[in-house]
Amino acid sequence: MDALNATISRVSEAATKRLPKNVSEWAVPAAAATAALIVGLNLVWANKDKGKSPPMVSGWIPWIGSQWAIDKDPDAFMRAAQLSCERRYRFRCYRQKFPGGIFGAKTTGRTMYYVTDSALINQVYKQTKGP
């Protein structure tokens, strides 16, 4: 029984020596792990429906997305987003499915889709599903 108590006390002493004593020892690694988890989940969720939806315009801030750019100058945002999507998605099969005037943008937690070509408006209305 003495051997068991001695082993338990040695293990508990070793464990307390390894535990951080103050916040500064564990806060930075915990913040880094949380940031890595958020980035990893964002990458997984961003690629799950690739090819099923129109090209997306990326934003700098995760939840807000492109909202600041849209609020600042909507016309400049539309032109820049259309050029960005045309440069990024040049593949023939992708362009046949989604022509050059349709793109999506994340704004305040939602995905908004924009049609910038007036010739595509009728096609969009014909393909929508009713309630």
C-alpha positions in Angstrom: 0.0 0.0 0.0 2.9 2.3 0.7 4.3 1.7 -2.8 0.9 2.6 -4.3 0.7 5.9 -2.3 4.3 6.7 -3.2 3.5 6.2 -6.9 0.4 8.3 -6.7 2.3 11.1 -5.0 5.1 11.0 -7.7 2.6 11.1 -10.5 0.6 14.0 -9.0 3.8 16.0 -8.4 4.9 15.4 -12.0 1.5 16.5 -13.2 1.5 19.7 -11.2 5.0 20.6 -12.4 3.8 20.4 -16.0 0.6 22.4 -15.6 0.8 26.1 -16.4 1.1 28.4 -13.3 -0.3 31.6 -14.8 -2.5 32.7 -17.8 0.4 33.8 -20.0 1.7 30.3 -20.3 -1.5 28.8 -21.7 -3.4 31.8 -23.3 -1.2 32.1 -26.5 -1.3 28.4 -27.3 -5.0 28.2 -26.7 -5.6 31.2 -28.9 -3.4 29.8 -31.7 -5.2 26.4 -31.5 -8.6 28.2 -31.6 -7.5 30.2 -34.7 -6.2 27.1 -36.4 -9.5 25.3 -35.8 -11.5 28.2 -37.2 -9.4 28.5 -40.3 -9.5 24.7 -40.8 -13.3 24.6 -40.5 -13.6 27.5 -42.8 -11.5 25.7 -45.5 -13.6 22.6 -45.1 -16.9 24.4 -45.3 -15.8 26.6 -48.2 -14.9 23.6 -50.4 -18.0 21.4 -49.7 -20.2 22.8 -52.5 -17.5 23.8 -55.0 -18.9 23.6 -58.5 -22.5 23.6 -57.4 -22.9 27.3 -56.9 -21.6 30.4 -58.8 -18.1 31.7 -58.2 -17.7 33.4 -54.8 -16.0 36.7 -54.0 -13.9 36.3 -50.8 -13.9 38.8 -48.0 -11.2 39.6 -45.4 -13.3 39.2 -42.3 -15.0 35.8 -41.9 -18.6 36.8 -40.9 -18.8 40.3 -42.3 -17.3 39.2 -45.7 -17.8 41.8 -48.4 -20.3 44.0 -46.6 -18.0 46.9 -46.1 -16.9 47.0 -49.7 -20.6 46.9 -50.8 -21.6 49.7 -48.4 -18.6 51.8 -49.4 -19.1 51.8 -53.2 -21.5 49.2 -54.6 -20.7 49.9 -58.3 -17.0 49.6 -57.8 -17.6 46.3 -55.8 -19.7 44.9 -58.7 -17.0 45.7 -61.3 -14.1 44.4 -59.2 -16.0 41.2 -58.2 -17.0 40.5 -61.8 -13.4 40.9 -63.0 -12.0 38.8 -60.1 -14.4 36.0 -60.8 -13.7 36.0 -64.5 -10.0 35.8 -63.9 -10.2 33.1 -61.2 -12.8 30.9 -62.9 -11.6 30.6 -66.5 -12.4 26.8 -66.9 -14.6 26.0 -69.8 -16.9 23.6 -67.9 -17.4 26.1 -65.1 -18.1 29.0 -67.5 -20.7 27.0 -69.3 -22.6 26.3 -66.1 -22.2 29.8 -64.7 -21.7 32.5 -67.3 -19.7 35.6 -66.6 -22.4 37.8 -65.0 -23.2 35.8 -61.9 -21.3 35.7 -58.7 -21.8 35.3 -55.0 -20.5 37.2 -52.0 -20.7 36.5 -48.3 -22.2 39.5 -46.4 -23.0 39.5 -42.7 -23.2 35.7 -42.4 -25.3 35.2 -45.6 -24.4 34.4 -49.1 -25.9 36.8 -51.6 -25.9 36.1 -55.3 -25.6 38.9 -57.8 -26.5 38.9 -61.5 -24.7 41.7 -63.3 -25.6 40.9 -66.9 -29.1 42.0 -68.0 -29.2 39.2 -70.6 -29.1 36.6 -67.8 -32.0 38.0 -65.7 -34.7 36.1 -67.8 -32.7 32.9 -67.5 -32.5 33.3 -63.7 -36.2 33.9 -63.4 -37.0 30.9 -65.6 -34.9 28.5 -63.5 -36.1 29.6 -60.1 -38.2 27.1 -58.1 -41.5 28.3 -56.8 -42.6 27.9 -53.1 
